[in-house]
Amino acid sequence: MRYLAFLMILLSVLHLRADGTTFDDTVHPYFQTYCIECHTAEEKKGGMDLSVIRQASDFIAHPTALTHIIDVIDFQDMPPQDAEAQPTEEESADVLAWLQAELQRQRNAAPNDPGIVPAPRLNASEYGYVIRDIFGTTAFDASAFLPPEGGAGEGFTNVGGAQSLGTSQFENYLSAANRVLSHARITPEAGFSWSPAPQGDAHYRSSTLKKTGAELDQLART
């Protein structure tokens, strides 16, 4: 609430453009002369009520009005051609420039907060690339053991908010990881390497990996 109050005060102070165009001296009179007759609370043609825009800061409470007015003036849809009072090109250009500058000011003042962004998991292709890069092998494609991704997220398969992970899919990832572990060789001396042939059972591989991880961690600390 404090932020909104500060923004309204700031806009009321900064609504003067460099060329001298202001809301009070130029924009509001333009509305009153060429627009208000058809856009009041009673008329409200096109769903637009300009009687609520009495000062620059009123655009904060009615954000869609700003973009709508810009569009209709820019495309010369308003005032209509059959209206008795018509603005000059210079008048419309000045008002349009002020409105566009106001829109840019509001966008710059608003916090760039996308909200909660869920962390994405590795999709099938990314999982395969990670295993390939870690172990330096192209002989094994881990992504082949994972189901294909859906098309959510505007067609992208790595958007966390659009990804799902059901029980069967989770089991596929575990199965792929187990196959990787059957070929993986991790030693303190050689680091990560790949064995063409699988070796050992799953329990042995898991315990060996934990032991080797602890050894690597110990080496990193010394």
N, C-alpha and C positions, 0 to 999 in steps of 0.2 A: 504494500500500500504506500509505504514511504517512497519507494522507487517511482510509482505512478505519479505521485504528487510532485516529485522532483522533475520528472519528465515533462509534466504539464507546465510547470513554471519555466523550465528551460525553453520549451517551444514558444511560449508566449513572449519570451525575451528575444529569441533568435529567429522570429518569423520575418525579419527584414532581409530581403535579398540584396546582393551587392549592387544591383542597378537601381535600388530604391523602391522596388515593388513590394508592397505589404498586403497582408490580408485585409486590414481595415480600410486602406485607401484604394485598393484595386480589386481584389478578389471578391470581397463581400458586396461591394456596389455592383459588380458584374452579375452576381447571383440575383441580387434584388431587381436589377433592370431587365435581365434577359431570361431568368430561369424560375424565379419564385412563383410566378403566376400559375404555373402548372405543377409545381412541386412543393406543395404545402402538406400539412397534416391531413387536410380535407381532400385535396386533389390527389396528391401522391402518385402522379403518373409514372409508369415504369417502376413503381415501388420505391421511388426516391422522394424523400422529404427533406428539402434543403432548409426548412425553417429551424431545424435543430442545429444547423451549422452557423453559429453566430460569432465565433471566434476561432482562431487557428487551432487551439487545443481541443476543440470539439471533434476534430477528426480522429483523435485518439479513441474516443468513445464510439465512433462510427467509422472504423477502418475501411470497410468495404466501399463507403461513399467516396473516399479519395480516389481509389483506382477506377471506380465506375465513372466519375466525373472526368477524369483524365481521358478515358477511352472515348466518351461521347464527344468531347471537345476536339480531341485529336483527329477523330474520323469525321468531324463536322456533322455529326448526327444531331447535335443540339447547339444552339436553338434550332428547331426545325425550319426548313426553308420557307414555309408559309407563315412563319411568325411575323407579326407586324414590326417588332423591334429586332434589329439585327446588329450584332457587334461588328466592329471593324476587325480586319485580320490582325492588326497590331494589338487590339484589346485581347483577343483570344490567345494570341501568342504570349502575351505577358502573363495572363492567368494560367495558361498551360505550363509555362516555365516555372511559375511559383508552386503550382501543385506538384509538379515532378520533383522539384527541389525539396518540398515538404515530405513527399513520399520517401525520398532518399534519406532525409534526416531521421525519419521514424525508423527506417530499417537499420540505420547505423546505431541508433540509440537503443534498439531492442537487444536483449542478451542473446547471443548465439548459442542457445541451449537446445540440442536435439532431443532432450529427455533421456529416458533410460534406453541404453543400447545394449541388448543382450550380446554377450561374447559368443562369436560363432565357433562351432567345432570344426575340425578338419573334415572336409567332404572327401568322397572317395578318391578323386584325382589328387587332391592335396596330400592325403595320407600316403598314396603311392609315391609321390614326389619326395616327401620327407624321408621315407624309408630308403629310397634310392640315393638321396644325397647324404644321409647319415652313414650308410654302409658302402657307398661308392659302387653300387651294382646296378646293372640294367637287365640282369638275368631273371629278376624276380619282380613281378608287378603286384604289389599288395592290394592295389585298387580292384583287381580282378575278383577278390574274395568279398567285396562289399557290394551291396545293392545299389542300383543307380539312384541318383538324387532326383527329387521332385523339381518342378519348374517354378516354385514360388520365389518371391523376392525379386519381382520385375525380371524374371528369367535368369537371375544369378543364383548359384547354388551355394554361395558362401555368406549369405545374409543370416546372421544369428536369429533375428526375430522371425524369420520364415522357415527355419530349419526345425525338423522334428527328430526325435530319437526314441523309437519304440523299443519294446523288449527284444523282438527278433533282430532289429537293426543293431542294438547294443551287443547282442550275442555274436553277430557277424563281425563286429569290431574286435571282440575278444578272440574269436577264431582266427582272424587275420593276424592279430598280435601274437598268438601262439605259434602260427606258422613262421612268422618273422623270427621269433625266439629260437625256433628249431634250427635256423641257419645262422643266427647272430653269434659272433665271437667278440667278446669284450674283455680285454685284459689290461692291467695297468701298464704293461710294456708296449703293446701294439695298439691299444685303444680299440676303436671299432673296426671290425673286419667281417667279411661274409664268407661263409662256407657253402660251396655248391651243394653238398649233401647234408640233409638234416641229421642231427645227432641228439641222443639223450631223450628222456621223457619230459613231460611238461613240468612236473614237480621239480625235477633235477635242474632244468633250465631256469625255472623261476628262482630257486634258491641260489643257484650259481650267479644269476644276474644281480640279486640283492647283495651277495657277498662281494662280487666284483665292484658294484657301485659303492659299497662301503670302503673298499680298498682305494678306489679312485678318489673318493672324498677325503680319505686320510692323506693321500699323496698331495692333494690340493692344499691341505692345511699345513703341510711341512715345508 
